[in-house]
């Protein structure tokens, strides 16, 4: 059932079906708090889309990144275990093997 898997920054991550939405990103091993999970990779864009992550550049201007790697499957949670700091994704706490990696994408997602 695993669609994709990788070892981003030493963290074994697997894409598979999610109970939250569609596909999700899951940990295949214990990830310590503060660990860098990876860099959201893809071309820059000015258009919103399904896998576009919006971050700010050094001048505070919005920049869209059209995700191409496994991090595009990080789903939303009101109680996330990871957070994007710019393009980098970090563990907010210890993430157990098999646990889905989640990020709080903003209040508009809290329905």
N, CA, C and O of each residue as an XYZ file, in Angstrom:
444
protein
N       0.810     -1.190      0.000
C       0.000      0.000      0.000
C       0.859      1.262      0.000
O       0.357      2.339     -0.325
N       2.113      1.160      0.348
C       2.990      2.327      0.333
C       3.172      2.797     -1.098
O       3.474      2.005     -1.991
N       2.985      4.090     -1.308
C       3.132      4.664     -2.633
C       4.565      5.120     -2.882
O       5.137      4.866     -3.942
N       5.129      5.791     -1.899
C       6.476      6.331     -2.037
C       7.153      6.224     -0.684
O       6.488      6.245      0.352
N       8.443      6.113     -0.687
C       9.179      6.172      0.560
C      10.522      6.817      0.296
O      11.040      6.787     -0.820
N      11.070      7.397      1.338
C      12.362      8.047      1.191
C      13.035      8.137      2.542
O      12.454      7.794      3.572
N      14.252      8.599      2.519
C      15.020      8.820      3.736
C      15.489     10.269      3.682
O      16.640     10.546      3.346
N      14.579     11.199      4.018
C      14.886     12.625      3.987
C      15.633     13.011      5.250
O      15.127     12.832      6.358
N      16.838     13.540      5.082
C      17.654     13.991      6.210
C      17.776     12.933      7.300
O      17.768     13.256      8.487
N      17.888     11.667      6.897
C      18.057     10.594      7.859
C      16.762     10.133      8.497
O      16.778      9.248      9.353
N      15.635     10.717      8.097
C      14.326     10.344      8.649
C      13.609      9.465      7.627
O      13.345      9.902      6.507
N      13.293      8.230      8.009
C      12.581      7.327      7.106
C      11.112      7.733      7.070
O      10.408      7.636      8.076
N      10.656      8.186      5.908
C       9.295      8.667      5.732
C       8.620      7.882      4.622
O       9.245      7.537      3.619
N       7.326      7.601      4.814
C       6.571      6.785      3.878
C       5.257      7.492      3.556
O       4.597      8.019      4.451
N       4.879      7.503      2.281
C       3.591      8.038      1.848
C       2.633      6.869      1.698
O       2.921      5.899      0.997
N       1.475      6.973      2.371
C       0.441      5.947      2.249
C      -0.916      6.564      2.539
O      -1.007      7.752      2.847
N      -1.966      5.768      2.442
C      -3.310      6.271      2.678
C      -3.415      6.861      4.076
O      -2.858      6.336      5.040
N      -4.158      7.984      4.159
C      -4.309      8.704      5.426
C      -5.748      8.667      5.907
O      -6.682      8.722      5.106
N      -5.921      8.575      7.203
C      -7.244      8.697      7.801
C      -7.708     10.145      7.864
O      -8.882     10.417      8.115
N      -6.788     11.069      7.636
C      -7.115     12.493      7.662
C      -7.634     12.946      6.302
O      -8.705     13.544      6.201
N      -6.851     12.648      5.243
C      -7.226     13.090      3.900
C      -6.335     12.420      2.866
O      -5.112     12.548      2.928
N      -6.923     11.717      1.927
C      -6.170     11.156      0.795
C      -4.940     10.382      1.221
O      -5.029      9.382      1.933
N      -3.798     10.859      0.774
C      -2.533     10.260      1.181
C      -1.869     11.153      2.212
O      -2.107     12.360      2.250
N      -1.039     10.554      3.043
C      -0.329     11.292      4.082
C       1.104     10.827      4.176
O       1.490      9.827      3.572
N       1.886     11.562      4.940
C       3.287     11.229      5.164
C       3.415     10.640      6.562
O       2.935     11.229      7.530
N       4.055      9.489      6.673
C       4.168      8.758      7.924
C       5.629      8.482      8.250
O       6.473      8.360      7.361
N       5.903      8.388      9.540
C       7.246      8.055      9.993
C       7.414      6.540     10.021
O       6.535      5.821     10.494
N       8.530      6.066      9.519
C       8.834      4.633      9.563
C       9.714      4.295     10.764
O       9.957      3.122     11.049
N      10.193      5.328     11.470
C      11.011      5.110     12.663
C      10.801      6.275     13.625
O      10.172      7.270     13.266
N      11.313      6.157     14.822
C      11.201      7.214     15.826
C      11.981      8.438     15.353
O      13.131      8.340     14.924
N      11.322      9.591     15.443
C      11.958     10.849     15.056
C      12.029     11.726     16.305
O      11.000     11.976     16.933
N      13.206     12.192     16.673
C      13.330     13.008     17.885
C      12.769     14.419     17.702
O      12.717     14.947     16.591
N      12.358     15.004     18.804
C      11.881     16.393     18.816
C      12.972     17.298     18.250
O      14.147     17.156     18.590
N      12.569     18.233     17.378
C      13.507     19.187     16.800
C      14.208     18.713     15.541
O      14.918     19.490     14.903
N      14.023     17.443     15.168
C      14.701     16.904     13.985
C      14.184     17.574     12.716
O      12.990     17.841     12.583
N      15.087     17.839     11.798
C      14.720     18.341     10.476
C      14.212     17.168      9.656
O      14.944     16.207      9.423
N      12.958     17.244      9.216
C      12.367     16.166      8.423
C      12.663     16.320      6.943
O      12.703     15.335      6.206
N      12.868     17.537      6.514
C      13.188     17.744      5.110
C      12.877     19.142      4.648
O      12.404     19.986      5.409
N      13.154     19.364      3.388
C      12.948     20.648      2.728
C      11.831     20.483      1.709
O      11.875     19.571      0.884
N      10.831     21.355      1.757
C       9.733     21.336      0.792
C      10.306     21.747     -0.558
O      10.691     22.900     -0.749
N      10.362     20.815     -1.479
C      11.080     21.041     -2.730
C      10.123     21.137     -3.904
O       9.170     20.367     -4.016
N      10.396     22.099     -4.777
C       9.607     22.261     -5.986
C       9.839     23.624     -6.585
O      10.496     24.475     -5.985
N       9.297     23.833     -7.775
C       9.483     25.120     -8.439
C       8.668     26.227     -7.768
O       7.622     25.976     -7.170
N       9.166     27.435     -7.879
C       8.452     28.601     -7.362
C       7.252     28.885     -8.255
O       7.295     28.651     -9.463
N       6.174     29.397     -7.645
C       4.967     29.701     -8.392
C       4.272     30.918     -7.803
O       4.478     31.257     -6.638
N       3.467     31.559     -8.597
C       2.636     32.683     -8.127
C       1.175     32.264     -8.045
O       0.322     33.033     -7.601
N       0.892     31.037     -8.476
C      -0.477     30.542     -8.496
C      -0.683     29.531     -7.384
O       0.188     28.705     -7.112
N      -1.843     29.599     -6.742
C      -2.166     28.637     -5.698
C      -2.521     27.309     -6.351
O      -2.925     27.264     -7.513
N      -2.367     26.244     -5.601
C      -2.677     24.928     -6.125
C      -2.706     23.903     -5.015
O      -2.477     24.221     -3.848
N      -2.985     22.688     -5.385
C      -3.162     21.594     -4.428
C      -1.959     21.388     -3.510
O      -2.137     21.171     -2.311
N      -0.755     21.450     -4.039
C       0.440     21.181     -3.243
C       1.340     22.405     -3.095
O       2.550     22.272     -2.912
N       0.749     23.594     -3.176
C       1.542     24.814     -3.043
C       1.648     25.203     -1.572
O       0.642     25.363     -0.882
N       2.872     25.350     -1.113
C       3.159     25.830      0.238
C       3.567     27.286      0.116
O       4.471     27.622     -0.649
N       2.899     28.155      0.873
C       3.212     29.580      0.845
C       4.110     29.922      2.009
O       3.785     29.640      3.162
N       5.245     30.533      1.704
C       6.218     30.972      2.705
C       6.571     32.418      2.401
O       6.152     32.957      1.376
N       7.327     33.042      3.271
C       7.775     34.409      3.034
C       9.249     34.401      2.653
O      10.040     33.629      3.195
N       9.609     35.277      1.706
C      11.020     35.422      1.366
C      11.692     36.342      2.390
O      11.054     36.762      3.355
N      12.945     36.648      2.188
C      13.701     37.475      3.138
C      13.114     38.870      3.316
O      13.341     39.514      4.341
N      12.362     39.340      2.326
C      11.748     40.668      2.399
C      10.313     40.624      2.903
O       9.644     41.656      2.943
N       9.827     39.440      3.292
C       8.472     39.301      3.808
C       7.407     39.142      2.736
O       6.216     39.223      3.034
N       7.816     38.918      1.499
C       6.869     38.732      0.399
C       6.461     37.264      0.288
O       7.294     36.378      0.482
N       5.184     36.994     -0.024
C       4.757     35.594     -0.174
C       5.372     34.941     -1.406
O       5.445     35.537     -2.480
N       5.810     33.700     -1.219
C       6.396     32.901     -2.289
C       5.725     31.533     -2.238
O       5.675     30.902     -1.182
N       5.213     31.077     -3.370
C       4.615     29.749     -3.456
C       5.632     28.733     -3.936
O       6.433     29.011     -4.828
N       5.591     27.544     -3.331
C       6.448     26.435     -3.753
C       5.516     25.291     -4.143
O       4.756     24.792     -3.312
N       5.576     24.882     -5.393
C       4.729     23.803     -5.892
C       5.425     22.479     -5.583
O       6.299     22.039     -6.330
N       5.031     21.853     -4.484
C       5.714     20.678     -3.949
C       5.857     19.525     -4.915
O       4.908     19.156     -5.607
N       7.055     18.958     -4.958
C       7.354     17.819     -5.819
C       7.846     16.604     -5.035
O       7.852     15.493     -5.565
N       8.262     16.800     -3.772
C       8.749     15.642     -3.012
C       7.667     15.168     -2.029
O       6.547     15.679     -2.029
N       8.017     14.198     -1.207
C       7.065     13.560     -0.307
C       6.439     14.521      0.708
O       5.349     14.254      1.214
N       7.103     15.620      1.007
C       6.555     16.552      1.997
C       5.233     17.170      1.539
O       4.513     17.743      2.357
N       4.903     17.069      0.268
C       3.628     17.604     -0.212
C       2.438     16.844      0.380
O       1.303     17.310      0.289
N       2.683     15.700      0.975
C       1.606     14.896      1.548
C       1.411     15.116      3.052
O       0.671     14.366      3.688
N       2.058     16.126      3.626
C       1.846     16.445      5.043
C       0.444     17.039      5.173
O       0.138     18.062      4.559
N      -0.400     16.398      5.971
C      -1.781     16.846      6.163
C      -1.909     17.799      7.346
O      -1.004     17.919      8.171
N      -3.051     18.471      7.407
C      -3.349     19.453      8.457
C      -3.828     18.781      9.742
O      -4.507     17.754      9.713
N      -3.457     19.387     10.868
C      -3.983     18.996     12.173
C      -4.010     20.210     13.085
O      -3.124     21.063     13.023
N      -5.028     20.285     13.933
C      -5.073     21.350     14.936
C      -4.045     21.100     16.030
O      -3.666     22.023     16.752
N      -3.595     19.856     16.155
C      -2.535     19.495     17.106
C      -1.405     18.805     16.343
O      -1.243     17.587     16.427
N      -0.627     19.592     15.597
C       0.400     19.011     14.733
C       1.597     18.471     15.506
O       1.844     18.849     16.651
N       2.332     17.582     14.851
C       3.577     17.077     15.433
C       4.797     17.618     14.693
O       5.933     17.277     15.019
N       4.546     18.475     13.682
C       5.641     19.077     12.915
C       5.216     20.474     12.473
O       4.030     20.803     12.458
N       6.215     21.291     12.111
C       5.884     22.616     11.600
C       6.890     23.034     10.542
O       8.079     22.721     10.612
N       6.360     23.759      9.550
C       7.225     24.346      8.543
C       7.775     25.651      9.085
O       7.034     26.481      9.611
N       9.058     25.821      8.954
C       9.735     27.088      9.221
C      10.345     27.469      7.885
O      11.441     27.033      7.532
N       9.612     28.292      7.152
C       9.983     28.528      5.772
C       9.767     27.243      5.004
O       8.690     26.650      5.069
N      10.767     26.814      4.289
C      10.673     25.594      3.479
C      11.056     24.331      4.250
O      10.884     23.223      3.742
N      11.571     24.487      5.464
C      12.033     23.341      6.244
C      10.944     22.849      7.194
O      10.222     23.647      7.793
N      10.833     21.525      7.323
C       9.858     20.901      8.209
C      10.586     20.291      9.401
O      11.511     19.497      9.228
N      10.169     20.663     10.614
C      10.792     20.183     11.846
C       9.776     19.459     12.724
O       8.593     19.798     12.729
N      10.252     18.458     13.468
C       9.416     17.746     14.436
C       9.209     18.620     15.674
O      10.177     19.102     16.262
N       7.958     18.823     16.066
C       7.643     19.604     17.269
C       7.778     18.785     18.544
O       7.927     19.328     19.639
N       7.723     17.480     18.382
C       7.840     16.549     19.506
C       8.348     15.224     18.946
O       8.531     15.083     17.737
N       8.570     14.273     19.814
C       8.952     12.935     19.353
C       7.806     12.380     18.503
O       6.643     12.445     18.900
N       8.139     11.841     17.346
C       7.152     11.227     16.456
C       7.428      9.730     16.426
O       8.533      9.297     16.097
N       6.417      8.951     16.771
C       6.564      7.499     16.866
C       6.502      6.835     15.485
O       5.934      7.399     14.550
N       7.079      5.651     15.361
C       6.977      4.908     14.103
C       5.504      4.663     13.749
O       4.713      4.282     14.611
N       5.146      4.879     12.502
C       3.778      4.664     12.045
C       2.870      5.867     12.209
O       1.740      5.856     11.721
N       3.340      6.904     12.885
C       2.526      8.093     13.130
C       2.527      9.003     11.900
O       3.558      9.192     11.255
N       1.353      9.563     11.586
C       1.270     10.488     10.467
C       1.891     11.826     10.855
O       1.677     12.322     11.961
N       2.659     12.402      9.938
C       3.286     13.704     10.145
C       2.257     14.768      9.767
O       1.710     14.737      8.664
N       1.990     15.713     10.681
C       0.988     16.744     10.436
C       1.526     18.131     10.754
O       2.471     18.293     11.527
N       0.899     19.125     10.137
C       1.258     20.534     10.296
C      -0.039     21.331     10.413
O      -1.046     20.959      9.810
N      -0.027     22.420     11.179
C      -1.198     23.299     11.268
C      -1.079     24.330     10.153
O      -0.222     25.212     10.204
N      -1.943     24.216      9.146
C      -1.856     25.079      7.970
C      -2.557     26.423      8.149
O      -2.497     27.262      7.250
N      -3.220     26.649      9.284
C      -3.867     27.935      9.512
C      -5.322     27.778      9.916
O      -5.926     26.715      9.771
N      -5.855     28.863     10.423
C      -7.227     28.851     10.950
C      -8.279     28.502      9.907
O      -9.307     27.917     10.248
N      -8.045     28.850      8.638
C      -9.036     28.553      7.603
C      -9.210     27.059      7.395
O     -10.180     26.638      6.765
N      -8.299     26.250      7.906
C      -8.402     24.802      7.801
C      -9.143     24.187      8.978
O      -9.468     23.000      8.948
N      -9.415     24.972     10.013
C     -10.034     24.448     11.245
C     -11.556     24.488     11.167
O     -12.192     25.351     11.773
N     -12.127     23.568     10.433
C     -13.592     23.506     10.325
C     -14.167     22.551     11.335
O     -15.384     22.370     11.391
